[in-house]
Amino acid sequence: MTASEFQSIAHTIPVEAGIYKYFDSGGDLLYVGKAKSLRKRVSSYFSKTFTSYKTHELVQRISRIEFTIVGTEQDAFLLENSLIKQFQPRFNINLKDDKSYPYIIIKKEPFPRIFLTRRKINDGSEYLGPFTSAGKVRELISFIRQFIPLRTCKLPLTKASIDRGKFKVCLEYHLGNCKGPCEGHQSEVDYAEGLQQVRQMLKGNLNPIMQGYKMQMGDYVANLQFEKAEIIKKKLEHLESYQSSSVIVSKHLANVDVFSILKDGDAAYVNYLMVENGTIVQTHTVELQPRLEETDEEVLAFAIANLRETFNPITGGAREIVVPFEIEYPDERVTVIVPKGGDRKKLLELSEKNVNYFKEELKKRKILQLEGKTDMEKKKVLYQLKDYLKLSDLPVHIECFDNSNFQGSYPVSAMVCFRDGLPYKKDYRHFNVKTVEDINDFATMAEVVERRYKRLLMENTPLPQLVIIDGGKGQLSAAMESINALNLHGQMTVVGLAKNEEEIFFPGDSESLKLPWDSDSLKLIRFIRDEVHRFGITFHRNKRSKGTFVNELEGIKGIGKNTATLLLQQFKSVKNVRTKSIEEIEQLIGKAKAKLVWEHWQK
């Protein structure tokens, strides 16, 4: 559409506030915008020279203009964001954030369970969130369950079933992780109080829970139940530690949403800190791709609207927004603050640190992103790794081993395979430990390494150029025993990776090798290590949830399920039982059975 063509229709465009839509000759939506005065804003596209090629290209493509009059500027702002999200016009800002976020669900059922879900459906359940990280949600649920006993079983706990005595309490009840509603040991009212505490914890409000524990501890002390009071005291200390590490600025700060922006070339990054009761309960950073000549103020306002709608779909967000500069945010309920100092300034600086970190990490990930690259580009990091480790061959085939156990019990191992620097999941392997009794990381590593490479030899399958043993010198020595027993010494390079320092050990060397902290080689090794951890922990968790592990205590001849449960109830884990003296065990289960347990550990 030319300027003269527009002039012939300019008088038909209203002067009220609203949104306008540009379409091309094929009827495709090109752009959606908002305006206090539709006629003034649309006319500006045809009456001035734009320096941006993209804006010039947009104007050349406009064939048809539509507009919608709304009551207020705020309505125009909300409608614009809604239409952009729905239609994603090619010339509007692109919010590069297509994740499905996790929720914590309080299931609609008697004695509701809480768990993580990514599917929000209209089933009457209560959905808390969304949250930015599934890992953090799992940590949060685990933390909650340390303090609030909630059921994890899937039993249909109807009143009729409970009254008939259909169910029996499980190990979780004996361990103190559940109050046993299945046998009527807990009322629905008491259970509902626990759920209300969950809601408070998710809002960062720990004070009601801590006050309840203090009253409970006082009652125990008054009744001379000092052991129970000590347990409550430790829980209080844990909660206070969690609160002190979570409260960033001030316990008395009102709820506030904090945003910062960073421009980098054609991209923009916006960080969001959600603060409730002085605690940062959510943090998230998004990347945006401005398409036209949008100002920083326009980009930030667009991102704020989308982030608040995503993470506060019901309330819409806090009534106070902290930003680095003045923006137009046409919502009468919201106060926009540009802080000069104090707690809000500290929060803004923290947000700016987060957005800078996100940008740098994104660049690092793009450096290591190998998909879609040429063969030489993929192997660049492998050549670098070959040089650092002084390998004789290019490590196009890498395997990494790691052991996993749960509270000193149920050992398993995992191995991941990388080819050309990328995960090769077809060759990932899990190992149920067969020959090792008790928990012995060294013997476990020796077993699984022998099983893996004995099979490859039998199948005449090529060996990897590099094998990484996660765990350091001890596990490396154990792995080398199996390598030497199979006469594979010198046919592949085997190194150990210290768990904390990221040091690399070669067999027999007293000194470790540290790769440059910012090198692509170390990033690849970290990626491999994290992948074997993830793969092993997932396998372990699945086995535990399916009940395929056998309690080691029950495997002791003469020790039945009830005795094993009693030991776990008192000492919390098999590992702890092993550390107790025979006298301590004797006090709980008697002399004869204590002797059986004690002798089992001495074998």
N, C-alpha and C positions, 0 to 999 in steps of 0.2 A: 504494500500500500504506500503510495507516494504522499507527500505533504499536501498537495493540492486535492488529492482524493479524500484525504482525511478532513480537510477543511469543509468539504461538502456535507459531512455528517457530524462535525464537531458540535453543532448546536443541539443535536439530539441527545447528547450525553449529559446526564444530570450533574448538578453541582453538589449533591449530598454525598455523605460518606458511604463507602461500599467497597466491593471488590470488582475487578475487571479481568476478563479472560481474552487472550489473543489466540486465534486459530489460523492455521495456514490454509492454502487452497484445497487441500485434501480433507479438511475438517479435523485435523489433529490438533490437540491442545498444545500450544507452545509455551505459554506463560500465564501465571496467576499473580495478581498484585492487589494491594489494598491502598486506599487513599482517603484522606479527609474530604477532599473534593475530587470526585471522579473526573470531571471535565478538565480541571487544572492539571491533574497528574497524567492523564492519557495524552493531553495536548503536548506535554513536555517531550514526549518521545518523537514528535514530528516537528518540533520547533527549535531544536538545538542539535549541535554536532557532537556526537559521542566519540570519545577517544578509544573506547573499547571496540575491537572488531566484532566480538560476540554480540554486543548490543546493536551495532549496525546491522549485523546479519539477522537478528531478530526482527527489527523494523522492516527489513526488506521482505521478510516472509509473511508478515501479517496480512491476512486477507479478510478476516472478519473479527469484529470486536463485540463481546457480550459483557454486560455488567449486571450487578445485583445491588440494589440499594438496601442498606441495613440501618438499624436504629442508632447505633453509636459506633465510635471508632473502635471500641473494645470488641464489638460484634464483628467488625470487619477483620480485625486482627485474628480472632479465633477462626472465622470462616476461611480466611486465606490459608492458615496452617492446616486446616482440615482438608481442603481441596488439594494442596500440595502433597500431603501424605497419601491421599486417595489416588490421585492421577499421576503424580511424579512428572510434571511437565519438563521437557528437556532443557529449558532455559532457566528453570528455577534452581535455587540452592539444592544440592544433593546431600542429604544426610546419610553418610555411609555407615549405617548401624542397623543391620538386618538380623540381629540375633533374636532368639527366643529366650526370654529371661526366666529364671526359676522363681517359683513361689514356695512359701511354706503353707501347706494346706491343713486346716483343722477340719477333718472329715465329718460330714453330717451323718452321725451314727451314735448309738449309745456309747458313752465313754470314748469320745472322739480320739482317734490317733492323729499325730502330727507327723508329716513327712514332706520331702521335697517333690515338687512336680513342675513340669513345664507346660502342662495342658490345663488351661483354665476353662472349665465348662460350667454350664448353668445347672448344677446339681444340688444347690442349696448349701454346699460347703462354704466355709470361710477361707478366703485366700489372702494371705499376708504377703505383701511385696508389691511389685516384683523386686528382686535383688539382682545385683550386677554380676555375682560370681557364684556358681554352683558349689565350688569348693568351700567358699566362705559360709554358704548356707549349711552345708554338712557339718562344718566345724561348729556353727552356731547351734544346730540341733543337738550335737554331741554335748556341747557346753550346757545347754538347757537341761538335758537329761541327767546331768550330774547333780542338779539341785532340785528338779521337779520330777517326782516319780510319775511317769506316764506309761501306759501300756504300749507295747510294740507288736503284740499278736494281732491276728486278723479274725479272732473269734467273734461270732455274732452275739454280743452280750446283751440280749434282750432280758427284761425283768423275768419273764417266764422261764427262760433257760437257766438263769442264775438261781431262781427259787427252786427249780427241780434238781439243782446240784449237778448240772450236766458237765461242768468244767472243773478242772483242777489247776491249782497254781503251778507255775513253772519255775525254772531256776532264777528267772529275773526277780521273782518275788523274794526268794531266799537270799538273793544278793542285795536286796534293798532297792532295786531299780524300779519296782512296781509295787503298788499297795494291794494288789490282788482283788480287783473288782470282779473278776470272774467267779470268785467264791463268796462274794458279798462282803469282803473285808473293807471295801471303800464305797462310800455313797456317791451318787452322781453330783450332789452338791459340793462335796469335798473335791471331787475330780474337776468340777467346773472352776473352783477357786485356783487350782493349779494351772488351768488353761488361761485364766485371767492374768496370772503371774507371767505366763509366756508372752502374752500381748505386751505387758509392761516391759519385759526384758528386751523385746524387739524394738521398743521405742527408746531404749537406753535408760529407762527409769528403773533402777535397781533398788531404790530406797524402800519401797513397800516390802520387797522380799527380804532385804537385810533387817528391817525392823521386826518382821515376823520371826526370823532366826534369832534375833537378840532376845525376844520375849521367850522363845522356846528354850534357849540356853539358860535364861534366868530360872525358868521352871525346873530344869534338870538340876541346876546347882542347889536350888531350894530343897529339892528332894534327895540331895546327896548322890545324884546319878552323874558322877564326875566324868566317867568314860563317855557317856552320851553327850555331855556338855562339851567335851574336847572335840568330838566329831563335828558338832555344830560350829565350834570356834574355828576349825580349819576351813569349813565351808565359807564362813564369813570372811576370813582372810583372803581366800581365793576370789570371792566376789569383790572385795575392796581393791585387790590387785588389778582385777579386770577393769573395774570402774576407773581407777587412777590412770591406767594405760589408755583408756578409751576417751576420757574427758580431755579434750585438746586445749580449750581456752578457759571456760568458766562454767561451773555447775549452775550458775544463776542466769546464763544467757538464754533468752527466749528462743523458740524454734525459728530457724532461719535457713534459707537456701542461698548458697554461695556459688558464684560463677566467675570463671576467668577465661580469657581467650588468648590464643597465640596464632598469629598469621605466619605462614612459611611458604612463600611463593604463591602458587595457585591454591593451596590448601589452607584450611583454618582448623584449629583444634579448640574445643571448649570443654572445660572441666566443671563438674557439678559435685558439690559437697552438700549432703543433706544433714543438717544438724538438728537434733531433738534433745531437749533437756541438757544442753551443753556437750552432747556426745555426737560424734560423727557416726551416723548409722548407715550411710551409703556414700559411695564415691564412684563416679563414672566419668570417663572422657570419651568424646565422640570426635570423629573427623568429618568435616564438611567441605564441600566443593562448590564455592561460589561460581556462578555462571556469568553474571553480568558485572556491573560496576557497583555491587553492593558494598556499603560501608561496613566497618567493623561493628558499628552500632546495630545495623540491620541484621548482620549475620548472628551477633550475639542474641538479639531479641528473638530471632527465629529459633535458635537452638534452645533458649530458655523455655519457650512455649512447648516445644516438643519434649524436652526432658521432664518438665514438670507434669505434663500429661501422661508420659510413659510410667513414671515412678510414683505418681500420686493421682491415679485415675479417679479416685473418689473425692478427695479433699481439694485437689488441684494444686497442693503445695503449701508452703509456709506463707504467712501474710507479710513477710519481710524478705527482700532480696538484696544481697550484697553483690555489687559489681565493681569493676575497675574504673568505669567512666559512666557518665550519664547516658541513659537510653530511653527511648520512648516505649513504655510498657503500659498500654491503655487498659489497665484493670484497676478499678477504683478501690478494690479490696486490698491491693498490694502496695506496700511502701518500698521504693527503690532507694538504696543507700550506697553512696560512694564514700567509704570510710577514710578518715585522715589519720586515725590512730586507734589504740585500744584493742579490745578483743576481736572486733569485726575485721580490723586491719590485719591482725595475725591470721585469722581464718582465710582472708583473701590471699595473703602471701603463701599460705599452705596450699591453697588451690592452684596458685601459679606454679609452685614447685611440682605439683602433680601433673599439670598440663605439659610442662617442659619435659618431665620424665617420660610421659606417654609418647611425645614426639620423638625423643631419642630412641626409645625402645622400638618404636614402629620402624624407624630407619634401620636399626640393627636387624630386625626380623626380615625386612625387605632385602638386606644384604645376603642373608642366609637362605632366602626363599629360592629353592632350586627348581621347583616345578616350572616347566615350560622353557627352561634354558637349554642351550646347546650342550653337547657332551663335554666340551672343554670347560664351559662355565660351571657345570655341575662338579667337575673334577678339580676345580681350582682349590677348594678347601681341602680336598684329599691330598693334593700335591703338597700343600702347606703342612698338613699333618704328617705326611711321609718325611718331610725335611726335619720337623721338630723332633720326631721320635726316632730318626735315623733308620727308617724301615728299608728293607731291601726291595720290597714290592709295594706298589700303590695299594692302599687299603680300600679297594672297591667293595670288599665283603668284610663287614665288621660284626662281631657278636659280643653281647654283654650279658653277664650273669649277676643275679642278686638273690639273696635269701630273705625270707619273710617269716615272722612268727607272731603270735598274738598272746601278749602277757606271759611270755615264756613257754608257750605251748603251741602245738599244731604247726610244725615247721613245713614250709613249702619253698620251692625255688622257681625262678622265672628266667627266661632267656629271650632277648630280642635280637633281631637281625636287621642290619642296614646294608643296602646295596647302592652304590653310587651316591652315598650320603643321604639316602632317603629310607624311611621305614619300609621293610619288606615283610609285611604281616603274615604272609603265607608261611614263613619259616619261624614265626614266634613259637615258643614252646613253654608249657608248664610242666613242673616236675613234682609229683608226690614223693616225698622222701621215703625210701623203702628200708634201708639197711642201718640207719642211724637211730639209736635210742636216745631219748631225752633231747635237750636242745644243745646242739654242738655245731656251730656255724662252720667250723673248719672241716669236720667230717662230712657235713651236708654238701659243702662246696665240692669236696673231692668226689663225692658220689655222683652229683649231677654232671660235672664236667666229664667224668669217665663215661657216663651213660651217653652223653651227647656225641662225643667224638668216637666212641666205639661203634655207635650206630652209623656215623658217616663213613667210617672205614669199611664196615660190613656192606654198606650200600654203594661203596666206591664213589662217594659224592665229594666234590672238591672242598677243601678246608678253607676257612676264612684266613685272610692275611693278618687280621688283628683281632685279638680276644681281650676284652676288658673285664676284669674281675672287680666288682664293686665291693669294697670293704677293706682294702689296704693289705699290709704285709702278710698277716696271718692267713687270710683267705687265699692270697696269691700263692703262698707256699703250699697250701693244701691242694690248690688246683694244679700246681706244677708236679706234685706227686703223681697225679693221675695222668698228666701229659707225658711224663717220663715213663710211666708204666706201660703206656700205649706206644712207646717208641716214636713219639711225635715231636720230641725236642728239636728245635731248629726248623721245623716245617711251618710254623706260624709264630708270630710274635704275641706273647701273653704279658699283659701289664696289669698292675693293681691300681685302683683309684681310691684314695683315702676319702672317707665319707664327708668330712667337714672342710678340709683344706683344699680339696680339688688338686691334690698332689698325685703325680703319677710315679709308680714304683716299678722298676724292672727286677726280675728274679735275681737275688743275690746282691743287689746294690744296697748300700747303706744310705746313700743320699737320694732324695727324691728329685723329680723334674717338675718344674712349674711352668706351664705355658703362659705366654703373655695374656693378661687378664682380659684384654679387649680383642683377642685374636679370634678369627672365625673357627679355628681348630678347637679352641676351648669351648666355644659356643656349641659346636657340634657334639663334643663329648658330654657337655651338660645336657643337651637335648637327648642323647642316647641314655644317659643315666636316669633322667626324669622319666623317660619312656619305660625303662625296665622297672622302675619303682611303681609307676602307674599300672603296668601290666600285672606285676606280682601282687600288688595290694588288691586290685580288682578280683583276681583269682581267689585270693585268700578270703575276701569279703563274701564272695559268692558261695564258697564252700561252707563258711560259717552260717550264712543265712539258710542254706539248704540242709544244715544239720549233718553234713557228711563227715565231720570230725568226730572222733570218739574221745571222750574225756580220758586223759592218760591215767587219772586216778582210778577210774573204773576198770582199767586194764590190769590193775594189781590184783593178783590172786588173793581172794579172801576179803576184798573191799567191794562192797556193793554200791548201788547208786545213791542210797540215802546217806551213807557215810561220806561218799565223794562230795555230795551236795553240801553236807555239813562242813566239810573242810573248806570248800570254796566260799561258803557263806561267811566263815570266820576269817579266812586268810586272803580272800578275793581273787587269787590266781594260783595256778599250779606252780608257777615260778616261786611265789611266796611260800608255798608249802615246803618246797625243797630247801629253803633257807632256815626253816624252823628246827629247833632241837627236838630230840625225841621226847623230852619232858614236856615241851609246849604242846606237842601233838597228843601226848598221852592224856593231858588234862581234858582234852576235848572228846576223844573217841576211845579212851581206855588203853590199857597197857598192851594187850594182845594185838589189836589192830594197828596201834602206833608202831609196834615192832615190824609188822609187815610193810608199812609205808616206809619206815626208816631204812629197812634192809633193801627195799626196791631201789632207793637212790644210791646205795653203796655198791651196787653191782657194777 
